[in-house]
Amino acid sequence: MNWGVFEGLLSGVNKYSTAFGRIWLSLVFIFRLLVYVVAAERVWSDDHKDFDCNTRQPGCTNVCFDHFFPVSHIRLWALQLILVTCPSLLVIMHVAYREAKQQRRRAAAGSDYRCLYPNPGKKRGGLWWTYLLSLIFKAGVDIIFLYIFYRLYRNYTLPSVVKCELPPCPNTVDCFISRPTEKNIFTIFMVVTTCICIALSLVEATYLIGKRCCECLQARSGESCQHSRDCALSCAEPEDTEGQGIPPVDCKPP
Protein backbone atom coordinates (compact mmCIF):
# COMPACT_ATOMS: atom_id res chain seq x y z
CA MET A 1 0.00 0.00 0.00
CA ASN A 2 1.23 3.49 -0.89
CA TRP A 3 0.87 5.27 2.44
CA GLY A 4 1.63 8.67 0.87
CA VAL A 5 -1.43 8.43 -1.39
CA PHE A 6 -3.49 7.10 1.51
CA GLU A 7 -2.43 9.99 3.73
CA GLY A 8 -3.34 12.47 0.98
CA LEU A 9 -6.82 10.97 0.67
CA LEU A 10 -7.35 11.12 4.44
CA SER A 11 -6.25 14.76 4.61
CA GLY A 12 -8.60 15.62 1.74
CA VAL A 13 -11.58 13.91 3.38
CA ASN A 14 -10.76 15.59 6.69
CA LYS A 15 -10.44 19.01 5.03
CA TYR A 16 -13.90 19.00 3.47
CA SER A 17 -15.74 17.38 6.39
CA THR A 18 -17.64 18.91 9.27
CA ALA A 19 -16.73 18.24 12.92
CA PHE A 20 -19.01 15.19 12.93
CA GLY A 21 -17.36 13.97 9.74
CA ARG A 22 -13.90 14.23 11.29
CA ILE A 23 -15.02 12.19 14.28
CA TRP A 24 -16.52 9.61 11.91
CA LEU A 25 -13.28 9.44 9.93
CA SER A 26 -11.19 8.93 13.07
CA LEU A 27 -13.53 6.22 14.28
CA VAL A 28 -13.45 4.36 10.96
CA PHE A 29 -9.69 4.64 10.54
CA ILE A 30 -8.62 3.80 14.12
CA PHE A 31 -11.32 1.51 15.51
CA ARG A 32 -12.39 -0.27 12.35
CA LEU A 33 -9.69 -0.25 9.69
CA LEU A 34 -6.66 -0.65 11.98
CA VAL A 35 -8.40 -3.24 14.17
CA TYR A 36 -9.35 -5.13 11.02
CA VAL A 37 -5.82 -5.06 9.57
CA VAL A 38 -3.85 -5.62 12.78
CA ALA A 39 -5.97 -8.03 14.81
CA ALA A 40 -9.13 -9.35 13.17
CA GLU A 41 -7.44 -10.95 10.16
CA ARG A 42 -5.19 -13.00 12.47
CA VAL A 43 -8.09 -14.15 14.62
CA TRP A 44 -9.96 -15.53 11.57
CA SER A 45 -6.84 -16.83 9.76
CA ASP A 46 -7.36 -20.38 11.09
CA ASP A 47 -11.12 -20.30 10.59
CA HIS A 48 -11.42 -23.27 8.25
CA LYS A 49 -8.29 -25.14 9.29
CA ASP A 50 -9.33 -25.47 12.96
CA PHE A 51 -12.99 -26.22 12.31
CA ASP A 52 -13.15 -29.83 13.54
CA CYS A 53 -16.00 -32.30 13.38
CA ASN A 54 -16.04 -35.62 15.27
CA THR A 55 -16.15 -37.71 12.13
CA ARG A 56 -13.69 -38.86 9.47
CA GLN A 57 -16.26 -38.96 6.68
CA PRO A 58 -14.69 -37.28 3.62
CA GLY A 59 -16.36 -33.98 2.75
CA CYS A 60 -18.43 -33.73 5.93
CA THR A 61 -16.28 -31.03 7.54
CA ASN A 62 -16.24 -28.90 4.38
CA VAL A 63 -20.01 -29.12 3.92
CA CYS A 64 -20.71 -28.23 7.54
CA PHE A 65 -18.29 -25.31 7.49
CA ASP A 66 -19.87 -23.93 4.32
CA HIS A 67 -23.33 -24.26 5.89
CA PHE A 68 -22.51 -22.45 9.13
CA PHE A 69 -20.08 -19.92 7.62
CA PRO A 70 -21.35 -19.09 4.11
CA VAL A 71 -19.33 -15.84 4.09
CA SER A 72 -16.35 -15.11 6.30
CA HIS A 73 -16.53 -12.21 8.74
CA ILE A 74 -13.26 -10.86 7.34
CA ARG A 75 -14.50 -10.71 3.75
CA LEU A 76 -17.77 -9.08 4.78
CA TRP A 77 -15.94 -6.46 6.85
CA ALA A 78 -13.54 -5.77 3.97
CA LEU A 79 -16.44 -5.21 1.57
CA GLN A 80 -18.23 -3.06 4.14
CA LEU A 81 -15.20 -0.83 4.72
CA ILE A 82 -14.70 -0.36 0.97
CA LEU A 83 -18.32 0.63 0.38
CA VAL A 84 -18.40 2.93 3.41
CA THR A 85 -15.28 4.89 2.51
CA CYS A 86 -15.99 5.31 -1.22
CA PRO A 87 -18.63 8.09 -0.81
CA SER A 88 -16.07 10.28 0.99
CA LEU A 89 -13.79 9.97 -2.04
CA LEU A 90 -16.67 11.14 -4.25
CA VAL A 91 -16.78 14.39 -2.27
CA ILE A 92 -13.06 14.93 -2.93
CA MET A 93 -13.61 14.19 -6.62
CA HIS A 94 -16.47 16.72 -6.75
CA VAL A 95 -14.25 19.41 -5.24
CA ALA A 96 -11.47 18.53 -7.70
CA TYR A 97 -13.98 18.82 -10.55
CA ARG A 98 -14.96 22.31 -9.36
CA GLU A 99 -11.33 23.40 -9.18
CA ALA A 100 -10.56 22.03 -12.66
CA LYS A 101 -13.65 23.70 -14.12
CA GLN A 102 -12.65 27.00 -12.57
CA GLN A 103 -9.13 26.74 -13.98
CA ARG A 104 -10.45 26.00 -17.47
CA ARG A 105 -12.75 29.03 -17.38
CA ARG A 106 -9.93 31.24 -16.07
CA ALA A 107 -7.69 30.12 -18.93
CA ALA A 108 -10.41 30.68 -21.52
CA ALA A 109 -11.68 34.08 -20.26
CA GLY A 110 -8.32 35.64 -19.38
CA SER A 111 -8.70 39.13 -17.87
CA ASP A 112 -12.51 39.01 -18.19
CA TYR A 113 -12.73 35.98 -15.90
CA ARG A 114 -15.38 36.04 -13.20
CA CYS A 115 -14.81 33.72 -10.26
CA LEU A 116 -17.17 30.76 -10.53
CA TYR A 117 -16.48 29.20 -7.12
CA PRO A 118 -14.95 31.61 -4.54
CA ASN A 119 -14.46 28.60 -2.29
CA PRO A 120 -14.65 25.28 -4.22
CA GLY A 121 -14.82 23.28 -0.99
CA LYS A 122 -17.80 25.19 0.41
CA LYS A 123 -20.87 22.97 0.61
CA ARG A 124 -23.23 24.80 -1.74
CA GLY A 125 -25.24 23.66 -4.72
CA GLY A 126 -24.27 20.27 -6.10
CA LEU A 127 -21.51 19.70 -3.56
CA TRP A 128 -24.03 20.05 -0.73
CA TRP A 129 -26.18 17.33 -2.30
CA THR A 130 -23.14 15.12 -2.94
CA TYR A 131 -22.08 15.41 0.70
CA LEU A 132 -25.60 14.78 2.02
CA LEU A 133 -26.17 11.76 -0.22
CA SER A 134 -22.77 10.36 0.79
CA LEU A 135 -23.82 10.49 4.44
CA ILE A 136 -27.11 8.73 3.70
CA PHE A 137 -25.30 6.11 1.60
CA LYS A 138 -22.72 5.42 4.34
CA ALA A 139 -25.40 5.01 6.99
CA GLY A 140 -27.45 2.79 4.65
CA VAL A 141 -24.47 0.53 3.88
CA ASP A 142 -23.69 0.05 7.57
CA ILE A 143 -27.33 -0.73 8.36
CA ILE A 144 -27.53 -3.28 5.53
CA PHE A 145 -24.35 -5.04 6.67
CA LEU A 146 -25.57 -5.13 10.27
CA TYR A 147 -28.69 -6.88 9.00
CA ILE A 148 -26.62 -9.31 6.91
CA PHE A 149 -24.46 -10.20 9.91
CA TYR A 150 -27.56 -10.68 12.04
CA ARG A 151 -29.15 -13.00 9.48
CA LEU A 152 -26.01 -15.08 8.96
CA TYR A 153 -24.86 -15.20 12.59
CA ARG A 154 -27.76 -14.94 14.98
CA ASN A 155 -27.28 -12.25 17.65
CA TYR A 156 -23.81 -11.59 16.18
CA THR A 157 -22.33 -14.42 18.26
CA LEU A 158 -20.75 -17.78 17.49
CA PRO A 159 -21.43 -20.91 19.54
CA SER A 160 -18.61 -23.15 20.69
CA VAL A 161 -20.23 -26.25 19.19
CA VAL A 162 -22.63 -26.66 16.26
CA LYS A 163 -24.51 -29.79 15.25
CA CYS A 164 -24.47 -30.78 11.60
CA GLU A 165 -26.50 -33.50 9.90
CA LEU A 166 -25.99 -32.59 6.25
CA PRO A 167 -24.91 -35.24 3.75
CA PRO A 168 -22.35 -36.76 3.36
CA CYS A 169 -22.18 -36.82 7.17
CA PRO A 170 -23.27 -40.33 8.35
CA ASN A 171 -25.30 -38.91 11.26
CA THR A 172 -25.59 -35.83 13.45
CA VAL A 173 -22.04 -34.76 14.21
CA ASP A 174 -20.61 -32.14 16.56
CA CYS A 175 -18.38 -29.49 14.99
CA PHE A 176 -16.13 -27.26 17.06
CA ILE A 177 -15.31 -23.64 16.18
CA SER A 178 -11.84 -22.36 16.93
CA ARG A 179 -11.53 -19.47 19.43
CA PRO A 180 -15.27 -18.60 19.58
CA THR A 181 -14.94 -16.25 22.58
CA GLU A 182 -12.25 -14.13 20.94
CA LYS A 183 -14.23 -13.97 17.71
CA ASN A 184 -17.37 -12.94 19.59
CA ILE A 185 -15.49 -10.09 21.29
CA PHE A 186 -14.21 -8.75 17.98
CA THR A 187 -17.63 -9.14 16.35
CA ILE A 188 -19.40 -7.20 19.11
CA PHE A 189 -16.69 -4.53 18.98
CA MET A 190 -17.17 -4.08 15.23
CA VAL A 191 -20.96 -4.00 15.62
CA VAL A 192 -20.77 -1.31 18.31
CA THR A 193 -18.40 0.87 16.28
CA THR A 194 -20.65 0.44 13.23
CA CYS A 195 -23.66 1.62 15.25
CA ILE A 196 -21.72 4.69 16.42
CA CYS A 197 -20.75 5.47 12.81
CA ILE A 198 -24.40 5.20 11.75
CA ALA A 199 -25.42 7.61 14.52
CA LEU A 200 -22.68 10.08 13.53
CA SER A 201 -23.70 9.99 9.87
CA LEU A 202 -27.36 10.61 10.71
CA VAL A 203 -26.49 13.40 13.14
CA GLU A 204 -24.26 15.05 10.53
CA ALA A 205 -27.00 14.79 7.89
CA THR A 206 -29.49 16.36 10.32
CA TYR A 207 -26.98 19.11 11.09
CA LEU A 208 -26.47 19.90 7.40
CA ILE A 209 -30.21 20.01 6.69
CA GLY A 210 -30.91 22.14 9.78
CA LYS A 211 -28.11 24.55 8.96
CA ARG A 212 -29.34 24.91 5.39
CA CYS A 213 -32.92 25.56 6.56
CA CYS A 214 -31.69 28.26 8.96
CA GLU A 215 -29.72 29.94 6.18
CA CYS A 216 -32.78 29.92 3.92
CA LEU A 217 -34.95 31.44 6.67
CA GLN A 218 -32.35 34.13 7.34
CA ALA A 219 -32.15 34.94 3.63
CA ARG A 220 -35.93 35.28 3.43
CA SER A 221 -36.04 37.49 6.52
CA GLY A 222 -33.28 39.64 5.00
CA GLU A 223 -35.29 40.06 1.80
CA SER A 224 -38.37 40.98 3.85
CA CYS A 225 -36.41 43.65 5.75
CA GLN A 226 -35.03 45.07 2.49
CA HIS A 227 -38.56 45.24 1.06
CA SER A 228 -39.75 47.11 4.17
CA ARG A 229 -36.93 49.64 3.79
CA ASP A 230 -37.75 50.19 0.11
CA CYS A 231 -41.41 50.75 0.94
CA ALA A 232 -40.49 53.23 3.67
CA LEU A 233 -38.26 55.16 1.29
CA SER A 234 -40.94 55.24 -1.40
CA CYS A 235 -43.43 56.63 1.14
CA ALA A 236 -41.01 59.33 2.22
CA GLU A 237 -40.23 60.56 -1.31
CA PRO A 238 -43.69 62.10 -2.11
CA GLU A 239 -43.35 64.42 0.91
CA ASP A 240 -40.40 66.09 -0.85
CA THR A 241 -42.29 66.41 -4.15
CA GLU A 242 -45.62 67.72 -2.91
CA GLY A 243 -44.67 71.24 -3.93
CA GLN A 244 -44.06 70.11 -7.50
CA GLY A 245 -47.59 68.90 -7.98
CA ILE A 246 -46.78 65.23 -7.86
CA PRO A 247 -49.49 63.37 -5.98
CA PRO A 248 -48.36 61.43 -2.92
CA VAL A 249 -48.37 57.66 -2.98
CA ASP A 250 -50.18 55.88 -0.19
CA CYS A 251 -48.06 52.93 0.92
CA LYS A 252 -50.25 52.00 3.85
CA PRO A 253 -51.82 48.59 3.67
CA PRO A 254 -55.53 48.56 2.87
C-alpha positions in Angstrom: 0.0 0.0 0.0 1.2 3.5 -0.9 0.9 5.3 2.4 1.6 8.7 0.9 -1.4 8.4 -1.4 -3.5 7.1 1.5 -2.4 10.0 3.7 -3.3 12.5 1.0 -6.8 11.0 0.7 -7.3 11.1 4.4 -6.3 14.8 4.6 -8.6 15.6 1.7 -11.6 13.9 3.4 -10.8 15.6 6.7 -10.4 19.0 5.0 -13.9 19.0 3.5 -15.7 17.4 6.4 -17.6 18.9 9.3 -16.7 18.2 12.9 -19.0 15.2 12.9 -17.4 14.0 9.7 -13.9 14.2 11.3 -15.0 12.2 14.3 -16.5 9.6 11.9 -13.3 9.4 9.9 -11.2 8.9 13.1 -13.5 6.2 14.3 -13.4 4.4 11.0 -9.7 4.6 10.5 -8.6 3.8 14.1 -11.3 1.5 15.5 -12.4 -0.3 12.3 -9.7 -0.2 9.7 -6.7 -0.7 12.0 -8.4 -3.2 14.2 -9.4 -5.1 11.0 -5.8 -5.1 9.6 -3.8 -5.6 12.8 -6.0 -8.0 14.8 -9.1 -9.3 13.2 -7.4 -11.0 10.2 -5.2 -13.0 12.5 -8.1 -14.2 14.6 -10.0 -15.5 11.6 -6.8 -16.8 9.8 -7.4 -20.4 11.1 -11.1 -20.3 10.6 -11.4 -23.3 8.3 -8.3 -25.1 9.3 -9.3 -25.5 13.0 -13.0 -26.2 12.3 -13.1 -29.8 13.5 -16.0 -32.3 13.4 -16.0 -35.6 15.3 -16.2 -37.7 12.1 -13.7 -38.9 9.5 -16.3 -39.0 6.7 -14.7 -37.3 3.6 -16.4 -34.0 2.7 -18.4 -33.7 5.9 -16.3 -31.0 7.5 -16.2 -28.9 4.4 -20.0 -29.1 3.9 -20.7 -28.2 7.5 -18.3 -25.3 7.5 -19.9 -23.9 4.3 -23.3 -24.3 5.9 -22.5 -22.5 9.1 -20.1 -19.9 7.6 -21.4 -19.1 4.1 -19.3 -15.8 4.1 -16.3 -15.1 6.3 -16.5 -12.2 8.7 -13.3 -10.9 7.3 -14.5 -10.7 3.7 -17.8 -9.1 4.8 -15.9 -6.5 6.9 -13.5 -5.8 4.0 -16.4 -5.2 1.6 -18.2 -3.1 4.1 -15.2 -0.8 4.7 -14.7 -0.4 1.0 -18.3 0.6 0.4 -18.4 2.9 3.4 -15.3 4.9 2.5 -16.0 5.3 -1.2 -18.6 8.1 -0.8 -16.1 10.3 1.0 -13.8 10.0 -2.0 -16.7 11.1 -4.3 -16.8 14.4 -2.3 -13.1 14.9 -2.9 -13.6 14.2 -6.6 -16.5 16.7 -6.8 -14.2 19.4 -5.2 -11.5 18.5 -7.7 -14.0 18.8 -10.6 -15.0 22.3 -9.4 -11.3 23.4 -9.2 -10.6 22.0 -12.7 -13.7 23.7 -14.1 -12.7 27.0 -12.6 -9.1 26.7 -14.0 -10.5 26.0 -17.5 -12.8 29.0 -17.4 -9.9 31.2 -16.1 -7.7 30.1 -18.9 -10.4 30.7 -21.5 -11.7 34.1 -20.3 -8.3 35.6 -19.4 -8.7 39.1 -17.9 -12.5 39.0 -18.2 -12.7 36.0 -15.9 -15.4 36.0 -13.2 -14.8 33.7 -10.3 -17.2 30.8 -10.5 -16.5 29.2 -7.1 -14.9 31.6 -4.5 -14.5 28.6 -2.3 -14.7 25.3 -4.2 -14.8 23.3 -1.0 -17.8 25.2 0.4 -20.9 23.0 0.6 -23.2 24.8 -1.7 -25.2 23.7 -4.7 -24.3 20.3 -6.1 -21.5 19.7 -3.6 -24.0 20.0 -0.7 -26.2 17.3 -2.3 -23.1 15.1 -2.9 -22.1 15.4 0.7 -25.6 14.8 2.0 -26.2 11.8 -0.2 -22.8 10.4 0.8 -23.8 10.5 4.4 -27.1 8.7 3.7 -25.3 6.1 1.6 -22.7 5.4 4.3 -25.4 5.0 7.0 -27.4 2.8 4.7 -24.5 0.5 3.9 -23.7 0.1 7.6 -27.3 -0.7 8.4 -27.5 -3.3 5.5 -24.4 -5.0 6.7 -25.6 -5.1 10.3 -28.7 -6.9 9.0 -26.6 -9.3 6.9 -24.5 -10.2 9.9 -27.6 -10.7 12.0 -29.1 -13.0 9.5 -26.0 -15.1 9.0 -24.9 -15.2 12.6 -27.8 -14.9 15.0 -27.3 -12.2 17.7 -23.8 -11.6 16.2 -22.3 -14.4 18.3 -20.8 -17.8 17.5 -21.4 -20.9 19.5 -18.6 -23.1 20.7 -20.2 -26.3 19.2 -22.6 -26.7 16.3 -24.5 -29.8 15.2 -24.5 -30.8 11.6 -26.5 -33.5 9.9 -26.0 -32.6 6.2 -24.9 -35.2 3.7 -22.3 -36.8 3.4 -22.2 -36.8 7.2 -23.3 -40.3 8.3 -25.3 -38.9 11.3 -25.6 -35.8 13.4 -22.0 -34.8 14.2 -20.6 -32.1 16.6 -18.4 -29.5 15.0 -16.1 -27.3 17.1 -15.3 -23.6 16.2 -11.8 -22.4 16.9 -11.5 -19.5 19.4 -15.3 -18.6 19.6 -14.9 -16.2 22.6 -12.2 -14.1 20.9 -14.2 -14.0 17.7 -17.4 -12.9 19.6 -15.5 -10.1 21.3 -14.2 -8.8 18.0 -17.6 -9.1 16.4 -19.4 -7.2 19.1 -16.7 -4.5 19.0 -17.2 -4.1 15.2 -21.0 -4.0 15.6 -20.8 -1.3 18.3 -18.4 0.9 16.3 -20.6 0.4 13.2 -23.7 1.6 15.2 -21.7 4.7 16.4 -20.7 5.5 12.8 -24.4 5.2 11.8 -25.4 7.6 14.5 -22.7 10.1 13.5 -23.7 10.0 9.9 -27.4 10.6 10.7 -26.5 13.4 13.1 -24.3 15.1 10.5 -27.0 14.8 7.9 -29.5 16.4 10.3 -27.0 19.1 11.1 -26.5 19.9 7.4 -30.2 20.0 6.7 -30.9 22.1 9.8 -28.1 24.6 9.0 -29.3 24.9 5.4 -32.9 25.6 6.6 -31.7 28.3 9.0 -29.7 29.9 6.2 -32.8 29.9 3.9 -34.9 31.4 6.7 -32.4 34.1 7.3 -32.1 34.9 3.6 -35.9 35.3 3.4 -36.0 37.5 6.5 -33.3 39.6 5.0 -35.3 40.1 1.8 -38.4 41.0 3.8 -36.4 43.7 5.8 -35.0 45.1 2.5 -38.6 45.2 1.1 -39.8 47.1 4.2 -36.9 49.6 3.8 -37.7 50.2 0.1 -41.4 50.8 0.9 -40.5 53.2 3.7 -38.3 55.2 1.3 -40.9 55.2 -1.4 -43.4 56.6 1.1 -41.0 59.3 2.2 -40.2 60.6 -1.3 -43.7 62.1 -2.1 -43.4 64.4 0.9 -40.4 66.1 -0.8 -42.3 66.4 -4.1 -45.6 67.7 -2.9 -44.7 71.2 -3.9 -44.1 70.1 -7.5 -47.6 68.9 -8.0 -46.8 65.2 -7.9 -49.5 63.4 -6.0 -48.4 61.4 -2.9 -48.4 57.7 -3.0 -50.2 55.9 -0.2 -48.1 52.9 0.9 -50.3 52.0 3.9 -51.8 48.6 3.7 -55.5 48.6 2.9 
